[in-house]
Amino acid sequence: MISSGRLAFGLLLGGLMFAQQEDLGRKSERAAQAMSLGRFEEAAGLYRQLNLALPGNAGLLANLGLALHSAGRHKEALAPLRAALKLDPNSKPALIFLGLAHLKLGEPAKAIEPLTRALKADASDRIVLFELGDALLAVGRAEEAASHFRKLTGLDPKHAKAWQGLGLSYLALSRLAFETLEKATQNSPYWYSLLGQSKAEQGQYRTAFYLYRKALEAAPSMEGAHAAIAEIYRKTGHSDWAAVEDAKERESKPGKPPNAYLQATRYSGLALDAFARLTALPPTAEIHELMGYALRIQKRHRESAEEFGRAFELEPANRRLGEEFARSLWLNRDYEAAQPLLEKLNLSFELGDTLLQLQQPEKAIPHLEAAVKRTPARLEPHASLARAYVRVNRHADAVEHLKIALPLDDDGSLHFQLSRAYERLGRGTEAARARAKYEAMAARDEARKQTLDKERQITAP
């Protein structure tokens, strides 16, 4: 027979346990509601309390990781997500958000393994297909990335980012094939032809004309080269000359191009097809972003800035789009328009260089020093910082950074700056040596320009 005291204690303990369970249930509901309302910090706090009360629960750990990730605390999200996977290695939410957290932290290589495992659980998961494709593309595994983007476009033909990823994957594969061709057979007719095609697509018709002519010097009956020259003639107002080249094209003979050439042209065509599908969709930030990158590659920076500007208008909270818009304005030398956006986004190098170009070297120097400290192996910030030091008569500091940046000097201008800095420091021998190097480089550069200008005239057949 149970004594009244023991019965009372049992009832009290049971009541406390019921109250605790009821409290945990309410917290769980509040956490889920906070997540649905976008109050991620609140949700993270509640999930922390739940994990303390119920340790070793894979679902609650995954929910805490998701809440932290959604709050932008991606590094903190890693630990609970990994702990959840130790308890439940097949937890799809934990796998997905562990991969996404690594992507947000700029660690695409670490994102691949959990996202691959998540995709095995559901091969048609559109989020995982896209994010895994993005991670693979970021680490240079473009062929694998293309397979995931291709599958995603089949599942969702209106997925703009999938078409963008597919096009960029094909571009990367085309570039890789071109590099293979360049290493194996540089200056071959096929190498010249591919380079000519690239320049023609960028509207650089004189350079393209020269390159196609070089291809024909090596292979006079090469298929496609005369047709390409005919198209250049038409675009530059020489339709009578184009007819001559069209006739020569009909006499050309098919050759056996290297495999790398065939791959480069094939992937280039596939990239154009993907981009055409993208541009056929209703206007989105992704479309304008892609066009911005494509125009930047062609060094058409004004048009690139316009495209990134349109993308940023559609997604004003997207920092990356803001950065690319500001960067294209800077590349287009539209410094006054770029400055306020660069200041807002704190892009050290571009902002410092902009202030230097606007004749404000004193203000430029702290930003350029920060850029050099952040990426010491990048040479461009060293060059700009050296120029800024020269402007404020800090010649010893300028010499240090000019010497680092010299590999960038393709026209002698950095050697000229170095000679001037040495002169100001009274180091005459070193100044004379740098000046002689500058004069030799400047003369060679001028001769090269004159030769190229003469060679790259669009002349009659």
DAWO-V311365 format. One record per residue. N is the residue number from 1. RES is the residue in one letter. PHI is phi as a letter, one per 30 degrees, with the letter a starting at -180 (999 if undefined). BURIAL is b if it has 16 or more other C-alpha atoms within 10 Angstrom, else e. Layout:
((N:RES:PHI:BURIAL) (N:RES:PHI:BURIAL))
//
This chain:
((1:M:999:e) (2:I:d:e) (3:S:d:e) (4:S:d:e) (5:G:d:e) (6:R:d:e) (7:L:d:e) (8:A:d:e) (9:F:d:e) (10:G:d:e) (11:L:d:e) (12:L:d:e) (13:L:d:e) (14:G:d:e) (15:G:d:e) (16:L:d:e) (17:M:d:e) (18:F:d:e) (19:A:d:e) (20:Q:d:e) (21:Q:d:e) (22:E:d:e) (23:D:d:e) (24:L:d:b) (25:G:d:e) (26:R:d:e) (27:K:d:b) (28:S:d:b) (29:E:d:e) (30:R:d:b) (31:A:d:b) (32:A:d:b) (33:Q:d:e) (34:A:d:b) (35:M:d:b) (36:S:d:e) (37:L:c:e) (38:G:i:e) (39:R:c:b) (40:F:d:b) (41:E:d:b) (42:E:d:b) (43:A:d:b) (44:A:d:b) (45:G:d:e) (46:L:d:b) (47:Y:d:b) (48:R:d:b) (49:Q:d:e) (50:L:d:b) (51:N:d:b) (52:L:d:e) (53:A:d:e) (54:L:b:e) (55:P:d:e) (56:G:i:e) (57:N:c:b) (58:A:d:b) (59:G:d:b) (60:L:d:b) (61:L:d:b) (62:A:d:b) (63:N:d:b) (64:L:d:b) (65:G:d:b) (66:L:d:b) (67:A:d:b) (68:L:d:b) (69:H:d:b) (70:S:d:b) (71:A:d:b) (72:G:i:e) (73:R:c:b) (74:H:d:b) (75:K:d:e) (76:E:d:e) (77:A:d:b) (78:L:d:b) (79:A:d:e) (80:P:d:b) (81:L:d:b) (82:R:d:b) (83:A:d:b) (84:A:d:b) (85:L:d:b) (86:K:d:e) (87:L:d:e) (88:D:b:e) (89:P:e:e) (90:N:c:b) (91:S:d:b) (92:K:d:b) (93:P:e:b) (94:A:d:b) (95:L:d:b) (96:I:d:b) (97:F:d:b) (98:L:d:b) (99:G:d:b) (100:L:d:b) (101:A:d:b) (102:H:d:b) (103:L:d:b) (104:K:d:e) (105:L:d:e) (106:G:i:e) (107:E:b:b) (108:P:d:b) (109:A:d:e) (110:K:d:b) (111:A:d:b) (112:I:d:b) (113:E:d:e) (114:P:d:b) (115:L:d:b) (116:T:d:b) (117:R:d:b) (118:A:d:b) (119:L:d:b) (120:K:d:e) (121:A:d:e) (122:D:a:e) (123:A:d:e) (124:S:c:e) (125:D:d:e) (126:R:d:b) (127:I:d:e) (128:V:d:b) (129:L:e:b) (130:F:d:b) (131:E:d:b) (132:L:d:b) (133:G:e:b) (134:D:d:b) (135:A:d:b) (136:L:d:b) (137:L:d:b) (138:A:d:b) (139:V:c:e) (140:G:i:e) (141:R:c:b) (142:A:d:b) (143:E:d:b) (144:E:d:e) (145:A:e:b) (146:A:e:b) (147:S:d:e) (148:H:d:b) (149:F:d:b) (150:R:d:b) (151:K:d:b) (152:L:d:b) (153:T:d:b) (154:G:d:e) (155:L:d:e) (156:D:b:e) (157:P:d:e) (158:K:c:b) (159:H:d:b) (160:A:d:b) (161:K:d:b) (162:A:d:b) (163:W:d:b) (164:Q:d:b) (165:G:d:b) (166:L:d:b) (167:G:d:b) (168:L:d:b) (169:S:d:b) (170:Y:d:b) (171:L:d:b) (172:A:d:b) (173:L:d:b) (174:S:d:b) (175:R:d:b) (176:L:d:b) (177:A:d:b) (178:F:d:b) (179:E:d:b) (180:T:d:b) (181:L:d:b) (182:E:d:b) (183:K:d:e) (184:A:d:e) (185:T:b:e) (186:Q:e:e) (187:N:i:b) (188:S:d:e) (189:P:e:b) (190:Y:d:b) (191:W:d:b) (192:Y:d:b) (193:S:d:b) (194:L:d:b) (195:L:d:b) (196:G:d:b) (197:Q:d:b) (198:S:d:b) (199:K:d:b) (200:A:d:b) (201:E:d:e) (202:Q:d:b) (203:G:i:e) (204:Q:c:e) (205:Y:d:b) (206:R:d:b) (207:T:d:b) (208:A:d:b) (209:F:e:b) (210:Y:e:b) (211:L:d:b) (212:Y:d:b) (213:R:d:b) (214:K:d:b) (215:A:d:b) (216:L:d:b) (217:E:d:e) (218:A:d:e) (219:A:b:b) (220:P:e:b) (221:S:c:b) (222:M:d:b) (223:E:d:b) (224:G:j:b) (225:A:d:b) (226:H:d:b) (227:A:d:b) (228:A:d:b) (229:I:d:b) (230:A:e:b) (231:E:d:b) (232:I:d:b) (233:Y:e:b) (234:R:d:e) (235:K:d:e) (236:T:c:e) (237:G:i:e) (238:H:b:b) (239:S:d:e) (240:D:d:e) (241:W:d:b) (242:A:d:b) (243:A:d:b) (244:V:d:e) (245:E:d:b) (246:D:d:b) (247:A:d:e) (248:K:d:b) (249:E:d:b) (250:R:d:e) (251:E:c:e) (252:S:d:b) (253:K:c:e) (254:P:d:e) (255:G:c:e) (256:K:b:e) (257:P:d:e) (258:P:d:e) (259:N:e:e) (260:A:d:b) (261:Y:d:b) (262:L:d:b) (263:Q:d:b) (264:A:d:b) (265:T:d:b) (266:R:d:e) (267:Y:d:b) (268:S:d:b) (269:G:d:b) (270:L:d:b) (271:A:d:b) (272:L:d:e) (273:D:d:b) (274:A:d:b) (275:F:d:b) (276:A:d:e) (277:R:d:b) (278:L:d:b) (279:T:d:b) (280:A:d:e) (281:L:d:e) (282:P:e:e) (283:P:e:e) (284:T:b:b) (285:A:d:b) (286:E:d:b) (287:I:d:b) (288:H:d:b) (289:E:d:b) (290:L:d:b) (291:M:d:b) (292:G:d:b) (293:Y:d:b) (294:A:d:b) (295:L:d:b) (296:R:d:b) (297:I:e:e) (298:Q:d:e) (299:K:i:e) (300:R:c:b) (301:H:d:b) (302:R:d:b) (303:E:d:b) (304:S:d:b) (305:A:d:b) (306:E:d:b) (307:E:d:b) (308:F:d:b) (309:G:d:b) (310:R:d:b) (311:A:d:b) (312:F:d:b) (313:E:d:e) (314:L:d:b) (315:E:b:b) (316:P:d:e) (317:A:d:e) (318:N:d:e) (319:R:d:e) (320:R:e:e) (321:L:d:b) (322:G:d:b) (323:E:d:b) (324:E:d:b) (325:F:d:b) (326:A:d:b) (327:R:d:b) (328:S:d:b) (329:L:d:b) (330:W:d:b) (331:L:d:b) (332:N:d:b) (333:R:i:e) (334:D:c:b) (335:Y:d:b) (336:E:d:e) (337:A:d:e) (338:A:d:b) (339:Q:e:b) (340:P:d:e) (341:L:d:b) (342:L:d:b) (343:E:d:e) (344:K:d:e) (345:L:d:e) (346:N:h:e) (347:L:d:b) (348:S:e:b) (349:F:d:b) (350:E:d:b) (351:L:d:b) (352:G:d:b) (353:D:d:b) (354:T:d:b) (355:L:d:b) (356:L:d:b) (357:Q:d:b) (358:L:d:e) (359:Q:i:e) (360:Q:b:b) (361:P:d:b) (362:E:d:e) (363:K:d:e) (364:A:d:b) (365:I:e:b) (366:P:e:e) (367:H:d:b) (368:L:d:b) (369:E:d:b) (370:A:d:b) (371:A:d:b) (372:V:d:b) (373:K:d:e) (374:R:d:e) (375:T:b:e) (376:P:d:e) (377:A:d:e) (378:R:d:e) (379:L:d:b) (380:E:e:b) (381:P:d:b) (382:H:d:b) (383:A:d:b) (384:S:d:b) (385:L:d:b) (386:A:d:b) (387:R:d:b) (388:A:d:b) (389:Y:d:b) (390:V:e:b) (391:R:d:b) (392:V:c:e) (393:N:i:e) (394:R:c:b) (395:H:d:b) (396:A:d:e) (397:D:d:e) (398:A:d:b) (399:V:e:b) (400:E:e:e) (401:H:d:b) (402:L:d:b) (403:K:d:e) (404:I:d:b) (405:A:d:b) (406:L:e:b) (407:P:e:e) (408:L:d:e) (409:D:d:e) (410:D:c:e) (411:D:b:b) (412:G:j:b) (413:S:d:b) (414:L:d:b) (415:H:d:b) (416:F:d:b) (417:Q:d:b) (418:L:d:b) (419:S:d:b) (420:R:d:b) (421:A:d:b) (422:Y:d:b) (423:E:e:b) (424:R:d:b) (425:L:c:e) (426:G:i:e) (427:R:c:e) (428:G:d:e) (429:T:d:e) (430:E:d:e) (431:A:d:b) (432:A:d:e) (433:R:d:e) (434:A:d:b) (435:R:d:b) (436:A:d:b) (437:K:d:e) (438:Y:e:b) (439:E:d:b) (440:A:d:e) (441:M:d:b) (442:A:d:b) (443:A:d:e) (444:R:d:e) (445:D:d:e) (446:E:d:e) (447:A:d:e) (448:R:d:e) (449:K:d:e) (450:Q:d:e) (451:T:d:e) (452:L:d:e) (453:D:d:e) (454:K:d:e) (455:E:d:b) (456:R:c:b) (457:Q:d:e) (458:I:d:b) (459:T:c:e) (460:A:d:e) (461:P:e:e))
//
